[in-house]
Amino acid sequence: MLKRFVCIAAGFVLLSSCGQSDTAPSPTVASTETEPAMALPAAPVPTPNFVQEENGTYFYVTAVSEEDRKKGKAVGDVIGFRYLGKNNKAQHVLATVSDDGQVISKAYCSEPCALIKRSDGTRIVYDPSSIIGAAFQDAMNGLMKAANGKSTANEANYPRTVSTIPKPFQGAWDELTQDGCTDREPRFVLQATKLYNFEVQWDVTKVDLFSADEMDLHTTSKSDDGNQINQVWQFKLTDGGKSLTSRKPGAPFFRRCPST
């Protein structure tokens, strides 16, 4: 801070020299006018981490590890994210999408972001140098547009827990459906409060819904010796509800039997 000093003459000095005025000079007062404020540098504009945007999907390229380089891999993998805006918990929501635009999984993070929660319940530390961390950074910097501008309404009720299996999941599902699922027992039969997996009947204890197409199904049953056993099934609907699979990547697909 600049300090301004005001010099005030405490008395008068009489000049006796010949030819000089006997009037003392006026006191010198430092200027009190405001100096022009220094202009602050403009805030830097955030640079996007994504390499391309296409129809609301933002594409990121992973780094190539040294091990992959030794194997001859020269470029990283391409991963697409769709920004779904904020849910009713004020969390940013990102969806990982496949090459055909299908949602594979979702992730959530508050702002400021410390831990990223995946739709399977696992959590990872927020790190902008990671692919998903870079995507969340772009979302928080306002560099992503919410897909169709309707994410808040779609995400408002998820995740949540209910007591019965939603109707879109109910029905019989099997790998082979050409025979109408009549030649053998379907792999899965899902009812409101029951799950049948071949000859085993499971009672539904609760259902964790992560979206309209993703759920964790908590069940209980009894073993042959009478002991109670519990199991959690991870299910996901695809192909507009025509196929059932696991939320884990690489799982087989089961098609809806024609009669259900």
Order of alpha helices (4+ residues) and beta strands (2+ residues): beta-beta-alpha-beta-beta-beta-beta-beta-alpha-alpha-beta-beta-beta-beta-beta-beta-beta-beta-beta
